[in-house]
């Protein structure tokens, strides 16, 4: 349970060296009650998405296509999709995948 400083209403935080609850704003100190305190909170780690997988089986037939030349084989037709890879105030990145050779590239425009 959170405890607040009676002087300035800031959150009292545990100080491991003093063994007390301390207000870092005004310096008020209190003894730790019978309930004690917990120093470490559980850490939740989130996985970052590193790769985009496009299944070219049934899903490939449903993806939109564009007439852009493949830089690898020169084929003129590719699947495309958009991903917001940068900040929200910048345009999304367009990814292309060649229908013939499967080469994937991106366009930042």
N, C-alpha and C positions, 0 to 999 in steps of 0.2 A: 504494500500500500504506500502511495506517495505521501510524503509529509512536507509541509510548507513552512517557511520561515515566518515567525510571528511578527517580525519587524517590517520586512519588505515584500512578503508573499512570494518569494522565489522558491523554487524547489530545493529542498535540502538533499544533498548528495553525500553518499558514504565516502569517508576518507580512510583509506586502509591504514595509513601511518598513525593517525590519531585514534582510530577505532571509534569515531563519532560521526554523526551526521553534521555536515557543514554547509552553510550558505556561502557560496562563492561571491555573492554580491556585497553583503554587508559584514560577513565574518561571524555571524551567529553560529554557535555550536550547541548540539544537544546530544545527550547520551542515547545510545541505540536501545530501543525497547526490547521486551522479551521476544518479540517476533523476529528480531535480527534483521539482516538485510542480505541481499544477494548481489554480488559484485558482477558476475558474468551473466549476460543474457544469451539465450541460444542464438546461434548464427545460422541464418538461412542463406545458402548459396544458390544462386540462380545460374542456370546454364545459358551460355550465349549461343545463338544460332550462327554457325560459321559457314555452312554450305546450304545452298538451295538445290533441292533435288526435284527434277522434273521427270516424271515417269512418262516415257514416250509411248507406252502401250495404249490403253483406252483413253487416257487423259490427253495425250498428244493430239488426238484427232479433234478434241474440243478446244484447244488453245487457239488464240487468234494468230493470224499470220500476216507478214508484211513483205513487201518487195524491196529487200535490201541485199546488196551483194555480200556474200560471205568472204571475209578476208583470207580464209584458208584455201577454199576450193573454188570460189567464184560463183557458186550457185546463187540464184536470185530470189530464193524464197526461204524465210526463216520464221520460227515461232517467236513471240515476244511477250514480255511481262514487265510490270513496273514494281520497283521496290524503293521505299524511302530510306536511302542509305546515309543521308546527311541530315542536317537540321530541318525542322519543319518549314522554315521560311525559304528553303531552297527547293528547286524542282526535283522530282524523283528520278532515279536512275532507270533507264530502259535497258533490259537485258534481251539479247537475241540468241537463238539457237538455230543453227542451220538444219534444215529438214533433210539434207543429203548426207553430210559428214558428221553432224552432231556437235560441231565446234560452237562454243559459247563465248560471246563477247558482250561488252556493255557500251552504252552511249550516254554521256553525261548531259546532253542538251535538254 
